[in-house]
Amino acid sequence: MTAVDITRLRLRNQRIRQGNPLEPESARTPGELVTRMGAFQAQDYAGAKWSLGLRLPGTTEAEIDQAVADRTIVRTWPMRGTLHFVPAADIAWMLELTTPRILAGSAARHRDLELDDRTFDRCRVLFAEALRGGRTRSRADLLQTLEDAGIPTGSQRGYHLLWRTAQEGLICFAPPHGKQPAFALLDEWIPESQRTVFADRRHALGELARRYFTSHGPATLQDFSWWSRLTAADARTGLEESALSLESVVFEGRTFWMPPTTSDTHETHFDDEPDVYLLPGFDEYLLGYKDRSAALDPVYARRIVPGGNGVFLPTIVSRGQVIGTWKRTVTKRSVSVVPEPFQPLSEAEEKALALAAERYREYLQEP
């Protein structure tokens, strides 16, 4: 195992670098892909949809939107209390595993915002009344409902009230109302009859770990613990439960776990021609790991998060390495991709970048 192997296999297992489309683990729809990955980071809604489209050749943004409308994938706050796409059928058990520790850790912040149990109880009642009967309401509408009831929403109070009730499994995101995020009651949006249920917590931990290492491997236990924000004990239990379906290798004194290799994953080099990808900000290729040094030279880390505020820029990846960032400009008539490489691109990388931009254009169905 080498550092090159790690990035090459991650590109393959994350389905960024496409292999044999007939592989048993290959995903063909947004729902299948999100299920295979476990979850997709989704703070930036448009970027999260491109994370899926990038891994599903031929899929358009409209088809991702349809998967959200069809309720096969759902956006909410599970791992690390951060927005993700998760499989609709799995949303309940994932929240049950990942949110208690996050909610406990938010207690001090909620006290600072003067959000007490009485306020949370009133908020639950108001949200339930506003959304009952299959209704969806925009974020602005729900916050106005709180204001009308005498519950101030400024200073991030409104955000935390939405965040908490979603983590508790009361509400989840519905398709946006125009450009406004919208919400629905989780029990009505994804009825209990459509949810996956595990015999016990240990089996659920094992399933979460299996999905993570199968799609993100090679990865370490520390990577999984960081990604899921499970306790060290729960993360270890999950790995123990899933270990028989995984393969492990040791690199630089650390144990990496991944799905069993097949004949075509034993290659130890990239092709002579560069494979260039335009990844959105917050993509799992970078944010799916505690240690990102295999794909990102620490020298350039601040170029990815220039404001130091946790906002990750879209990245250009070539031969597994982040080699720059990019921006998109969308008008009524066209979409343009503006690359900002860390170093001058080779002629071959320029050509590969143009192909990556064309693929993005086809996904958007724009000129």
Disulfide bonds with the S-S distance in Angstrom:
none
